[in-house]
Amino acid sequence: MVKVRQDAWSHEDDLLLAETVLRHVREGSTQLNAFEEVGDHLNRTSAACGFRWNAEVRKKYHHAMDLAKRQRKEKKRAEAHKPVIKLPQQYPEDEQVIPQNQATLTMDEVIHFLQTLNKSFYESSQSKFALERTQSENQRYLERINELEQALAKTEQQLETVQEDYQVFIQIMDRARKMTVLDDQGSLKSPAFRMDKNGNLEQVAQGQNQ
């Protein structure tokens, strides 16, 4: 039966085309197989599906396509030692081996993965910003601590100088006190005594005529 549909593509048609192409890429198949599958489902030619994909749909799923290709490579490496299915020789050499029992992802799972990836990137950016802010604050604290340590060292030096000056002052005062005591002792006269009429000794006041 010849496929001759000419009506416009609906959103559901585009979504089916995108999901089918991404599934075939993840499974190691070709986009041509995906176009033929969608064409059979929508009663369109594979060429029409390929044109729609390349002209309109593909640019909307650029990141999803990159993800599907990475998943294909990772699964090929993981299934390297498992039984494989050989495709006909008309397919590209790097797509002739398909691991058996491969799990497929739905479009919702792909979207969820991309949303999670974007959230993780945002959280990582926030963490990086918080780390940079903390490092900046730590640097300011270190600079402040350095300033306080310098001020403390200066204060301790001033205190040491004051203590030295105080010791010198104490020594000067001590020498002055000793000199005063010696001067006072040198100025004192020996007391004089005389005998009264009863034969007792009495001290004579200084300056009194005997």
Stockholm file with secondary structure:
# STOCKHOLM 1.0

chainA/1-210         MVKVRQDAWSHEDDLLLAETVLRHVREGSTQLNAFEEVGDHLNRTSAACGFRWNAEVRKKYHHAMDLAKRQRKEKKRAEAHKPVIKLPQQYPEDEQVIPQNQATLTMDEVIHFLQTLNKSFYESSQSKFALERTQSENQRYLERINELEQALAKTEQQLETVQEDYQVFIQIMDRARKMTVLDDQGSLKSPAFRMDKNGNLEQVAQGQNQ
#=GR chainA/1-210 SS CCCCCCSCCCHHHHHHHHHHHHHHHHTTCCHHHHHHHHHHHHTCCHHHHHHHIIIIIGGGGHHHHHHHHHHHHHHHHHTTTSCEEECCTTSCGGGSEEETTCCCCCHHHHHHHHHHHHHHHHHHHHHHHHHHHHHHHHHHHHHHHHHHHHHHHHHHHHHHHHHHHHHHHHHHHHHHHHHHHHHHHHHCCCCEEEECTTSCEEEECTTCCC
#=GC SS_cons         CCCCCCSCCCHHHHHHHHHHHHHHHHTTCCHHHHHHHHHHHHTCCHHHHHHHIIIIIGGGGHHHHHHHHHHHHHHHHHTTTSCEEECCTTSCGGGSEEETTCCCCCHHHHHHHHHHHHHHHHHHHHHHHHHHHHHHHHHHHHHHHHHHHHHHHHHHHHHHHHHHHHHHHHHHHHHHHHHHHHHHHHHCCCCEEEECTTSCEEEECTTCCC
//
